[in-house]
Amino acid sequence: MGVVVGLMLGAGAFCVWWSFWDPGQRRPRRTDGWAARTQDLLVQAGAPSVTPGALVASSVGVGLVVWLVGAVLTGSATIAACFGVIAASAPSALVRARARRRRAGLREVWPEVVDHLASGVRAGLSLPEAVGQLGDRGPEVLRDPFRRFAQDYRASGRFGECLDALKDRLADPVADRIVEALRLTRDVGGTDLGRLLRTLSTFLRDDARTRGELEARQSWTVNGARLAVAGPWVVLGFLATRPETAAAYNSVAGAAVLAAGAACTVVAYQLMLRIGRLPEDERVLR
């Protein structure tokens, strides 16, 4: 009994001593690193529960499986390694493609979101109520994040923290602009929110229309780049079934040719995409 009392007194004294010390500031989370950008892509692709580490693990797993299967089928570890690297990049490419398609689809509905907010403000709703009602009346594809915002606000009542959580769930540059406009209005006040939202809605519609026209004109350049990249490797895949081809690429000279071809493919593809594809908006208002 004496030991227990002594331990409790010691723990209490330690807690009192610890309370006199400043816990210090928490290190802010990095929002410009690879993990943050990859997590944004996963959220935009509709897979918010997947982590960047899981994406890397799946890429490595797919690459190893393809390399092993290719080595068994072709008898050339060098050729199999090339196709293993291509397969390892497939999960990331799939995520980027899905995120790009979803951003293009959301680009059409963001003006509707802004119109709903403007209507709610004109009807006399408070900002939290105007944002929360989008969970029931907003576009179908965006209702879940706004519904969760309403639940968070009812539970905590902290508008700023709920807006931060909403931005993380949406992970979209347009959403960042809308959220920061609402935050600024809530913090400093003002009577121009309705005019601001109407101007933003007009800008978003014009931007979506212009980007749609440019992407339709430049899509052939992107598709041509993909065909130009895939062609040589498809031919290599057919030739790899011949024993003499596998033997040739198993040499040092053959490996050097494959490495040079892979480097030229990557450089040419990235250059074609940079020339032919419109740049995506970045999240500068995280």
C-alpha positions in Angstrom: 0.0 0.0 0.0 2.8 2.3 0.8 4.4 1.7 -2.6 1.2 2.5 -4.4 0.8 5.8 -2.4 4.4 6.7 -3.1 4.0 6.1 -6.9 0.8 8.2 -7.0 2.5 11.0 -5.1 5.5 10.8 -7.4 3.3 10.8 -10.5 1.4 13.9 -9.2 4.6 15.7 -8.5 5.9 14.9 -12.0 2.7 16.2 -13.5 2.9 19.5 -11.5 6.6 19.9 -12.6 5.7 19.1 -16.2 2.9 21.7 -16.3 5.5 24.5 -15.8 7.2 23.8 -19.1 6.1 25.1 -22.5 5.2 22.2 -24.7 6.6 24.1 -27.7 5.1 24.6 -31.1 4.1 21.6 -33.2 6.0 21.3 -36.4 3.6 22.3 -39.2 2.7 19.6 -41.7 4.5 20.0 -45.1 2.1 20.8 -47.9 4.6 21.0 -50.7 6.3 17.6 -50.5 5.9 14.5 -52.6 3.6 12.8 -50.1 1.2 15.8 -49.9 1.0 16.1 -53.7 0.5 12.3 -54.1 -2.3 12.4 -51.4 -4.0 15.2 -53.3 -3.9 13.1 -56.5 -5.4 10.1 -54.7 -8.2 12.3 -53.3 -8.8 13.8 -56.7 -8.9 10.3 -58.2 -11.6 9.3 -55.7 -9.4 7.1 -53.5 -8.9 9.2 -50.3 -8.4 6.1 -48.1 -5.3 5.0 -50.1 -2.0 6.4 -48.8 1.1 7.4 -50.9 2.9 4.5 -49.2 0.3 2.0 -50.4 0.6 3.4 -53.9 4.3 2.9 -53.9 4.0 -0.6 -52.5 1.5 -1.6 -55.2 3.8 -0.1 -57.9 6.7 -2.1 -56.6 4.6 -5.3 -56.3 3.3 -5.0 -59.8 6.7 -4.3 -61.2 8.2 -7.3 -59.5 5.5 -9.6 -60.7 5.8 -8.5 -64.3 9.6 -8.8 -64.1 9.4 -12.3 -62.9 6.8 -13.4 -65.4 8.7 -11.7 -68.2 11.9 -13.3 -67.2 10.3 -16.7 -67.3 8.5 -16.2 -70.6 11.3 -14.4 -72.5 14.4 -15.8 -70.9 15.9 -12.3 -70.7 16.1 -10.6 -67.4 17.0 -7.3 -69.2 13.9 -7.2 -71.3 11.8 -8.3 -68.4 13.2 -5.4 -66.3 12.1 -2.9 -68.9 8.6 -4.2 -68.9 8.7 -4.4 -65.1 9.6 -0.7 -64.9 6.7 0.1 -67.3 4.3 -1.9 -65.2 5.5 -0.3 -62.0 4.6 3.1 -63.4 1.1 1.9 -64.3 -0.6 2.5 -60.8 0.7 6.1 -60.7 -0.4 6.7 -64.3 -3.8 5.3 -63.5 -4.2 7.6 -60.5 -3.1 10.6 -62.5 -5.5 9.8 -65.4 -8.4 9.3 -63.0 -7.6 12.5 -61.2 -7.4 14.4 -64.5 -10.8 13.0 -65.6 -12.4 13.8 -62.3 -11.0 17.3 -62.2 -12.4 17.9 -65.7 -15.8 16.7 -64.5 -15.7 18.8 -61.4 -14.8 21.8 -63.5 -18.3 21.7 -64.9 -20.1 21.6 -61.5 -18.1 24.2 -59.5 -20.1 27.1 -60.9 -23.2 25.4 -59.7 -21.7 25.1 -56.2 -20.9 28.8 -56.2 -24.5 29.6 -57.4 -25.9 27.6 -54.5 -23.7 29.5 -52.1 -24.8 32.8 -53.5 -28.5 31.8 -53.3 -28.1 30.7 -49.7 -26.4 34.0 -48.8 -29.1 36.0 -50.5 -31.8 33.9 -48.7 -30.3 35.0 -45.3 -28.5 31.8 -44.4 -25.3 32.1 -42.3 -22.1 31.0 -44.0 -21.9 27.6 -42.2 -25.6 26.9 -43.1 -25.0 27.9 -46.7 -22.0 25.6 -47.0 -23.7 22.7 -45.1 -26.9 22.8 -47.3 -24.7 21.8 -50.3 -24.7 18.3 -48.8 -28.4 18.1 -49.6 -28.9 20.4 -52.6 -25.5 20.6 -54.2 -24.1 18.6 -57.1 -24.4 14.8 -56.5 -20.7 14.2 -56.9 -19.8 16.7 -54.2 -22.5 16.1 -51.6 -20.6 13.8 -49.3 -17.7 16.2 -48.5 -20.2 19.0 -47.7 -22.4 16.7 -45.7 -19.4 15.8 -43.6 -18.6 19.5 -43.2 -22.1 20.0 -41.8 -21.6 17.1 -39.4 -18.2 18.5 -38.3 -19.6 21.9 -37.7 -22.5 20.6 -35.7 -20.1 18.6 -33.5 -17.5 21.3 -33.0 -18.8 24.7 -34.0 -15.3 25.7 -35.3 -15.9 27.1 -38.7 -12.2 27.6 -39.6 -11.2 24.0 -38.7 -14.2 22.6 -40.5 -13.2 24.6 -43.6 -9.7 23.1 -43.4 -11.1 19.6 -43.2 -13.3 20.4 -46.2 -10.3 21.5 -48.2 -8.4 18.3 -47.4 -11.4 16.2 -48.5 -11.9 18.1 -51.8 -8.1 18.7 -52.6 -9.1 20.9 -55.5 -7.7 24.4 -56.4 -11.1 25.8 -57.1 -12.4 24.5 -53.8 -9.4 26.3 -52.1 -10.4 29.6 -53.7 -14.1 29.2 -52.6 -13.1 28.2 -49.1 -10.7 31.0 -48.6 -13.2 33.6 -49.9 -15.7 32.3 -47.3 -13.1 32.3 -44.6 -12.0 35.9 -45.4 -15.6 37.0 -45.3 -16.3 35.3 -42.0 -13.1 36.8 -40.4 -13.3 40.4 -41.6 -16.9 40.8 -42.6 -18.2 42.7 -45.6 -21.3 43.0 -47.8 -19.7 42.1 -51.1 -19.8 38.3 -50.8 -22.7 37.9 -53.1 -21.0 40.0 -55.8 -17.7 38.1 -55.2 -19.5 34.7 -55.7 -21.3 35.8 -58.8 -18.0 37.0 -60.3 -16.3 33.8 -59.3 -19.1 31.8 -60.9 -18.7 33.7 -64.2 -15.0 33.3 -64.2 -15.2 29.5 -63.5 -17.7 29.0 -66.4 -15.5 31.0 -68.8 -12.4 29.0 -67.7 -14.1 25.7 -68.1 -15.4 26.6 -71.6 -11.9 27.8 -72.7 -10.1 24.8 -71.3 -12.5 22.5 -72.9 -12.0 24.0 -76.4 -8.2 24.0 -76.0 -8.1 20.4 -74.7 -10.3 19.2 -77.6 -7.9 20.8 -80.1 -4.7 19.5 -78.4 -5.9 16.0 -77.5 -4.4 14.6 -80.7 -0.9 15.7 -79.7 -1.2 13.8 -76.4 -2.6 10.7 -78.1 0.2 10.9 -80.7 2.8 11.0 -77.9 1.3 8.0 -76.3 1.3 6.0 -79.5 4.9 7.0 -80.3 6.0 5.9 -76.9 4.2 2.6 -76.9 5.1 1.5 -80.4 8.8 0.5 -79.9 8.0 -1.4 -76.7 5.2 -3.3 -78.3 7.5 -4.3 -81.1 10.1 -5.3 -78.5 7.5 -7.4 -76.7 6.8 -9.4 -79.9 10.5 -9.8 -80.7 11.3 -11.0 -77.1 9.5 -14.3 -77.8 12.4 -15.3 -80.1 15.4 -16.9 -78.4 18.0 -15.0 -80.5 16.4 -11.6 -79.5 16.6 -12.5 -75.8 20.2 -13.6 -76.2 21.1 -10.4 -78.0 19.6 -8.2 -75.2 21.2 -10.2 -72.5 24.6 -8.9 -73.4 26.1 -5.6 -72.1 25.6 -3.9 -75.5 21.9 -5.0 -75.6 21.3 -3.7 -72.0 22.9 -0.4 -73.0 20.6 -0.1 -76.1 17.6 -0.7 -73.9 18.7 1.8 -71.3 19.3 4.4 -74.0 16.0 3.7 -75.6 14.2 4.0 -72.2 15.9 7.3 -71.5 14.9 8.7 -74.9 11.4 7.5 -74.5 10.9 9.2 -71.1 12.5 12.5 -72.3 10.5 12.6 -75.5 7.2 11.7 -73.8 7.6 14.4 -71.1 8.6 16.9 -73.8 5.5 16.1 -75.9 3.3 16.4 -72.9 4.8 19.7 -71.8 4.2 21.1 -75.3 0.8 19.5 -76.0 -1.1 19.5 -72.7 -2.4 22.5 -70.8 -0.9 23.0 -67.3 -3.0 22.0 -64.4 -4.0 24.4 -61.6 -1.9 24.0 -58.5 -3.1 24.3 -54.9 -1.6 27.5 -53.8 -4.2 28.3 -51.1 -3.9 25.1 -49.0 
